[in-house]
Amino acid sequence: MSLLEVSDLAVHFETEDGVVRAVDGVSFAVDRGRTLGIVGESGSGKSVANLTLLGLTRADNARISGEVTFEGRDLNALDSDALRAVRGDDIAMIFQDPLSSLHPFYKVGDQLVEAVRVHRDVSTADARARATELLGLVGIPKPEGRVDDYPHEFSGGMRQRAMIAMALVNEPKLLIADEPTTALDVTTQAQILTLIERLQSELHMAVILITHDLGVVAQTADEVAVMYAGRIVERGPVKTIFDRPQHPYTWGLLRSIPRMNTPREDDLTPISGQPPSLINPPSGCSFHPRCPYVRPHHREVDPRLEAVPDDDGHGAACLLDPETRRRLWHELERGHDPEQARATVGLGSSSG
């Protein structure tokens, strides 16, 4: 059994405008010492799915179903007190914005001390020693002095390191990192990712890395789940997803990445259209309004995640047959645009 197993997780919010299907039947697993990358555009459900693991989406207007099994216990079935004992101890999270995640009125060291003492019966002095040790572990220079600084006295990269220290203070078994490199310069991004990898190796943690950046995923993840409109539309080992992607949305994400061999004057290739409304989603395949390869029946049939033949651990939710998808990606890799690729494989026009 995996350390964490998520099965058919759904998170719907009732609002005045209608029901927001933020997460709509998501399943994945992660093992100790392994990293699962979850990618997708803003609003795809990445963060909501993982906040739900920690019970942070529980509200009067939330409707949560499915199973979240951690070490054999269903976290969705735990009451608030039992879940609070898990949160920050067995499972920890690094949030997107370290400035708003750290309380501006309290010293960084005091916040770390509180994180220790909530879960450990230790003295304030021992907790402070642990806080200082962690600040040093995450690469903050002169931690004995910086432990008494306020968050605004830290740079963006240092605040992110402090958030990692807070997440790791109790040596969790699972670390959820939600966009841990957002708003950081490239050098600091690389340092933060290297730090997470090193600490994962030392502590043998499982890591869930939430990001919109496929470059980050390629560098750090073992497996990838691609989310769109509250669902996983493709899942598989990281090398498989990059070498043999099987979903048109994944192709769009991959083709939007700048490449070293692309002339500087060339424009990036964005995914056309806008993400769908989660209150009034499209009929049939949720990606069909933006898909260059759409066929008439794609507007009526809702695809499910299915195994890709002869590709272990690889699944895709697409109504095109696997051979057609393979040929389309081959044409895109050759530098053809979607219209050329569609014509080459004999799909005809997108409206035909």
N, C-alpha and C positions, 0 to 999 in steps of 0.2 A: 504494500500500500504506500502511495506517495505521502509526503509530509502534509501537503494540502491538496484536497480534491474538491473542485467546484462542479456541481452538477445541476444543469438547467436553472441557473440563477436568473430570476426576473425581479426588476425593481421598477415599479410604476408609481408615479406621483399624480394624485388627483388635484387638479387646479381648476380655476374658474373657466379657463378656456378649453378644458378637456383633460384626458388622461395622457400624461407624458410617459411614454414607454422608454425610459432611459436605458434600461438593460432588459433584453427580451429573449431570455433562454440561452445563457452563456455557460459553457462547460470547459474546464481546463484543469491541469494538475501541475504541480511543481515538486521536485524532489530535493532532499538535502544536498547542498553544495552545487546546485544547478541554478541557472538564471533563465527566467521566462521573460521575453520582451513582449509587451503589449503595445501595438502601434495603431495609429489612426488619427484622423483629423479631430479638431476640437468638436465636442458634442457627440462623439461616437460612442461614449459610454465607458471609456477606459477608467477614468477616475471614480465614477459612481460605483462601478463593479467592485473596485478594490476598497473604497471607503465602506462599502457594505460588509466586507469581510470583517471589519473592525466594529461593526454596529454603529457607524457614524452617519448612516442615512435613515436611522429609525426616527420616524416622526408620525404625527397623527394622519398626515395625508399620504404616507408611504405605504405601498402594498408590496411586501417582499415574499418571494417564494423560492423554492429550490433548496438544495443542500450545500453547505460549506463545511466540509469535514476536515478538521485539523487534528492530527494525531488521534483519529478515531472518534472525535467529538464533533457534533454538528453545532457550529457556532451560532447559526440562526436560531437554534432552539434554546440557547443560554439566555438567562435573564441579565439585566444590566450589570448587576454586581459581579456575576461570574465572568461576564465578558470583559469587564474592567480589569479583572485579574490577569486576563490573557493579554489585553492591549498594553503595549509598552514593555511587557515582560517576555512573553513567548513570540509575539508578533509586534513589530515596530514599523513606523512609517516616517519617511522623509517627505515633507510636503513641498509644494511647488515654490512658495514664496518664503524664504527664510526670514525676511524682515518682519512679515506679519505673523509668522509662526512663533517667533520669540517675543515674549512680553517686553515692551520697550521700557517699562518702569522698574524691572528687576535685573540684577546683574546676571550675566550668563552663567556664572558658577552657581548662583543660588537656584537657578532653574534646573541645572543639572543635578544638584543636591536633592531637590524635591523629587525629580524623576527616579532617583535611586531609592529614597526613603519610602516612596509610595509602595514599592514592591519588596524592599529588603529591610529587615529589622537591624539597622546599623546606626551608630552614632552620627551626629552631624559632622564630626571631624573625619570619620572614616569615609563618609559620603563625599566630603569635600576632597579628600585625597583621591578618591575614585574619579571625581570630576576633573581634577587636574591631570590625572593619568590619561584620561580619555582625550582631553584637549591636546595633549602631547602626541597621543597615538594617531590622531587625525591630522597631524602636521602643523598645528598652531605653535609658532615659536614662543619661547618663554611662557609656558602655560601657567606657571606659578603666579605671574603677574596678571596675565590676561583673564584669569578666572574671576577677577574682580571688576572687569570692564562691563559696560552696558552694550547691548546689541548695536547701537548707533556708532560705537567706537570700533566696530569690526567692518572690514570691507565686505563686499558681496560674497566673494569666495570664502572668506573667513567665517561669515555667518552660515554659509552652507556647510562648512566643516563642523561648526558648532552644532548644527542640526543633526549631522551624521553622528557626532559624539553623543547627543541626547538619545538618538535612536538605538545606539549600540551600548548604552550605559549598563544595561542588564543582560547583555549578550543574547539577543533574541535568536530564535531558531529560523524565523522568516523575517526578511526585511523587504518592505514595499517602498520603492523609490519613485515618487511621482514627479516626473520632469526634473530630475535633480540637477540638470545643467542649464536650465532655462535662465536667460539674461546674464549668463557668465561669458567672459571672453573665451576664445578657443583654447588658449593655454590653460586657463583655470578649469575649463570643461575636461580637458584631458587629465589633469591632476585629480579631479574629483572622481572620474571614472576609474582611474588606476587605483585610487584609494579604496573605493568600494570593492573592486576585484581583490585587492590584497587582504582586506579585512574579511571578505567572504571566505577566502582560502584559509586564513588563520582560524576563523571561528566555525567553519564548515556550515555556513548559513545557506538557506535557500533565498533567492532574490527574485522579486517581481519588479521589472523595470518598465515604467509607464512612460512613453515618449511618442512624439510625432516625428522624431528624427531617426530615419533608417540607418544613417551612418553610425549613430550611437549603438543601435541594435547589432549591427554587423561586428562592432568591436567587442561587445560584452556578452551577448546572449547566446544560450545554447539552443533554445527553441523560440519560435515567434508565433504570436497570435495577432492577426490583423482584424481590427474591429471596424464595423461600419453600421451606422444606424442602430446601435444597441446590440449588435450580434457579432459573433466571430465569423468572418467570411472566408478566412484561410488560416491554416495552422500547420506547423511542421518544423523540422530542424532548420536552424538558421541558414546553413549552406544550401539546403533544398529550396528554401523560399527565395534566396537570391539567385540561384542557378536555374531553377525550374518552377517559377511562380505559375499558379494556375487560375488566378482570379483577375479580371480586368481592373479592379480597384487596386490590387497590389501592383499591377503593371504601371498604373498611373503614379503611384507613390514612388516606385523605383525610377521611372523615367523623369520624375521631377527633381531628382538629386543631381546637383552639378557634378560633372566628371572632369578629371584632369586632362583627358584627351579631347575635350570639347573646346572649339575656338572661343575665345573670351567674348567675341562680339555676338555669339549665338544666344538667342533668348532661351530661358528655361521653358520646360514643357509642363504647364499646369494641368490639373484635372479640370475639365470644363464643368460649368454648372455649380450648384450649391448643394451642401448636405441637406438631406430631406428633413421635413418637420417630423418630430417624434410624437406629435399629437395627431397629425393627419399624414401618415406615411403613404408613399405610393403603393398602389396595388401590385401584386406579384412580386418580382424581384425589386428590392428597395433601391438597387443601384441602376435600374434600367433607364431612368430619365437622363443619366450622365454617361451611360455606357455606349461607346462607339460601335459595339458589336451586337446591339440589341436585336432580337427577333420578335415577331408579333406575340408569340405565346409567353415571352418573358414578362409581359405586362399583366399576365393572368396567373402564372404559376409561381409560388413562393419556394425558392430553392432551399434545401437543407444542407448542412455540412456533411459531405460524403467522402469516403476514402478515395484517394487518387490511385488508380491501378498501377501496380508495380512500383510503388513509391512509399516505402514503409514510413508510417507516422505522419503522412502528408494528407491533409483534407482540404476540400474547397467547396464553397456553396455557390455553384454556378451552373446554369442550365445548358451552356454549351458543352458538347461532349469533350472528354479529356484530350483526344487526338487533335481536335480543332483548336483547343486552347494551346496545346503544345506548338502547333504550327504557327498560330498567331504570335506567340511570344518569340518564336524564332525569327519571324519577319520584323518584329519590333527591334530585336537585338541587332538585326542587320542595318538598322537605321531608317527603316520605312515608317511612315506615319500611319496612324490607325486606318485611314481610308485605303491606303495602298495595301496594308496587311490584310484587310477585309476582302479586297478584290482578289488578292493572290490566293487566298485559301478558298475562294468561291462562295463567300457569304452574300455577295451582292450588296445592295444598299441597306442601310440600317433600318429603313422603313419597309423593306420588302419582305 
